[in-house]
Amino acid sequence: MIGELLYEMVEELEPRFAPKITGMILELDQDRVFHLMESPEALKETVKEAMKILADWIPQQMQLLGKEDACKFLASMLPAKL
């Protein structure tokens, strides 16, 4: 239930990567997750940080997997509907 609510909040900020970012946030300490859910500004900043991490991570995956496989992998991270 927490994950569903958090997902909705993250989706408003970053719809394309909401599943991945929500998963990243849920790996944090539970107190931190609750704080982020109570503080829109803190959540916004955390989502920005997660996007920076993904921006660095995505090119690495393209090098490791090859362009076609990396594109398939990244597409699998997107929600079914955009």
N, C-alpha and C positions, 0 to 999 in steps of 0.2 A: 504494500500500500504506500509506503514511503517512496519507493522507487517510482511508482506511477505518478504521484504528486510532483516529485522532483522532475521527472521527465517532462511533464506539462510546463513547468517553470522554465526549464532549460530550452525546450522547444520554442518558446516565445523569443528567446534570445538568439538561438542558433539552430534553426529547424533542420538543416541538412545533416548535422553531426550530433543531434540530440541523443540518439541511442549511445553512441560512443562516449560522449561527454558525461552523460548520466552515469554510465558504468564507471567512468574514471572517478567521479565524485563519490559514488557509493563505496569505493575502496578506501576512502578517507575515514578517519576516526568518526564515530557516530556523533559525538558532540559537535564536531566541525560541520557535519552534514546538517544537523539541526540548526546550527547558526546560519548556514548559508540559506536555508529555507526561510528563516525569519528575517534575513537581511537582503533585500533585493540588490543593494549596491555591492555587497560582498559576493553574492552569487554572480552578478555581472562581471566582476573582476576575476573570479575564479574561472568563468567560462572563457574569458579573454586569454587567461593563462593556458587553459587547456587547448585552445585553438593555436596558440604559439607552439605548444608541444607537438600537436598534430602537424603543423606546418613544417616542422623539422623532421618529423617521423616519416611523413608520406614520401618525400624524395628518397629516403633511405630504403624504403620498401620497394620503390621502383627499381633501384639498383640491384637489390637482392633477388627480387622475384622476376625481373624482366618486365617490360612495359605492359604486355598483354595480361599476364597473371596479376600484376599489381593493380591494373584497372579493374579486373574482375573482383579482386579482394576489396578494393575501395568501394566499388559499387555495392558489395554485400553489406557494407557498413551503413549505407543510406536507408532511410525508411522506405517501405514499400510504395508509399505515395508521397509525392512532393507537392 
